[in-house]
Amino acid sequence: DVQLQASGGGLVQAGGSLRLSCAASGFTFDDFAIGWFRQAPGKEREGVSCVSSSGGRTYYRDSVKGRFTISRDNAKNTVYLRMNSLKPEDTAIYFCAAVYSGCDDHDYDYWGQGTQVTVSS
């Protein structure tokens, strides 16, 4: 079965850093772009970042540009999200998801269950 296992979340103070990991299995990993999404309590899910299937292109929402870095290791079937200079407004459950047709397609094919990130002020 398809699995997208997010890990690495936790509780940090504002200004701190975390690295999230997304371990994938059950599909041809390097055929898929991988995105990170987040959802805060009472708010809709929003896209955070995406990396193309080869790792050659990356995308970020404006509020995380310069702070977050997405990368992938196709040999390990893993995508990472390095989050620096964290702010309380980054608090959310972070999900990774896979899409065959690329980062421009908002209809993702597979979703993981997410990992909690909490940033205290």
C-alpha positions as CSV (number, residue, x, y, z in Angstrom):
1,D,0.0,0.0,0.0
2,V,1.0,3.6,-0.5
3,Q,2.6,5.3,2.6
4,L,3.8,8.8,3.2
5,Q,5.1,9.0,6.7
6,A,5.8,12.5,8.0
7,S,8.1,12.8,11.1
8,G,10.3,15.3,12.9
9,G,7.7,17.6,14.3
10,G,7.8,18.9,17.9
11,L,7.6,21.8,20.2
12,V,10.2,24.6,19.7
13,Q,10.5,28.3,20.7
14,A,10.1,31.1,18.2
15,G,13.3,31.5,16.3
16,G,14.2,27.8,16.5
17,S,14.5,25.2,13.8
18,L,13.1,21.8,12.9
19,R,13.7,19.3,10.1
20,L,10.7,17.3,8.9
21,S,11.0,14.1,6.9
22,C,8.6,12.4,4.6
23,A,9.3,8.7,4.0
24,A,7.5,7.3,1.0
25,S,6.7,3.7,-0.1
26,G,4.3,1.8,-2.3
27,F,4.8,3.9,-5.5
28,T,7.5,5.0,-7.9
29,F,8.9,7.8,-5.8
30,D,11.0,9.6,-8.5
31,D,8.0,9.9,-10.8
32,F,6.2,12.1,-8.3
33,A,6.6,15.7,-7.2
34,I,6.2,16.0,-3.4
35,G,4.6,18.8,-1.5
36,W,4.3,19.9,2.1
37,F,1.0,21.3,3.4
38,R,0.0,22.5,6.8
39,Q,-3.3,23.0,8.6
40,A,-3.7,25.0,11.8
41,P,-6.7,24.6,14.1
42,G,-9.8,26.2,12.6
43,K,-8.1,27.1,9.4
44,E,-8.0,25.5,5.9
45,R,-5.1,23.5,4.7
46,E,-2.5,25.5,2.8
47,G,0.4,24.6,0.6
48,V,3.8,25.3,2.0
49,S,6.4,24.0,-0.5
50,C,6.8,21.6,-3.3
51,V,9.8,19.9,-5.0
52,S,9.7,18.4,-8.5
53,S,10.3,14.7,-9.1
54,S,13.9,15.2,-10.0
55,G,14.6,17.8,-7.2
56,G,15.4,20.4,-9.8
57,R,12.6,22.8,-9.1
58,T,11.3,24.0,-5.8
59,Y,8.4,26.2,-4.8
60,Y,7.5,28.0,-1.6
61,R,4.6,30.1,-0.3
62,D,5.6,33.7,0.3
63,S,5.4,33.5,4.1
64,V,8.1,30.8,4.3
65,K,10.5,32.0,1.6
66,G,14.0,32.4,3.0
67,R,13.2,30.4,6.1
68,F,12.2,26.9,4.8
69,T,14.1,24.7,2.4
70,I,12.7,21.6,0.7
71,S,14.9,18.8,-0.7
72,R,14.6,15.2,-1.6
73,D,16.8,12.1,-1.7
74,N,15.4,9.8,-4.3
75,A,17.7,7.0,-3.3
76,K,16.1,7.0,0.1
77,N,12.6,7.8,-1.0
78,T,12.6,10.7,1.4
79,V,11.7,14.4,1.2
80,Y,12.8,16.9,3.8
81,L,11.6,20.3,4.9
82,R,14.2,22.3,6.9
83,M,12.4,25.0,8.8
84,N,14.4,27.8,10.3
85,S,13.5,31.0,12.2
86,L,10.2,29.5,13.2
87,K,7.3,31.7,14.1
88,P,4.2,31.0,16.2
89,E,2.1,31.3,13.0
90,D,3.9,28.3,11.7
91,T,2.1,26.1,14.2
92,A,0.2,23.5,12.4
93,I,0.0,19.8,11.4
94,Y,2.3,19.4,8.5
95,F,1.4,16.9,5.8
96,C,3.4,15.6,2.9
97,A,1.7,14.6,-0.4
98,A,2.6,13.2,-3.8
99,V,1.4,14.3,-7.2
100,Y,2.2,12.5,-10.5
101,S,1.6,15.5,-12.8
102,G,3.9,17.9,-11.0
103,C,3.9,20.8,-8.5
104,D,1.6,22.9,-10.7
105,D,-1.2,20.4,-10.2
106,H,-3.2,21.1,-7.0
107,D,-4.9,17.7,-7.1
108,Y,-2.5,15.5,-5.2
109,D,-2.7,11.8,-5.6
110,Y,-1.5,10.5,-2.2
111,W,-1.5,12.0,1.3
112,G,0.2,11.2,4.6
113,Q,-1.2,11.7,8.1
114,G,1.0,14.5,9.2
115,T,3.3,15.6,12.1
116,Q,2.5,18.3,14.6
117,V,4.7,21.4,14.8
118,T,4.2,23.8,17.7
119,V,6.1,27.1,18.0
120,S,5.8,28.9,21.3
121,S,6.3,32.7,21.6
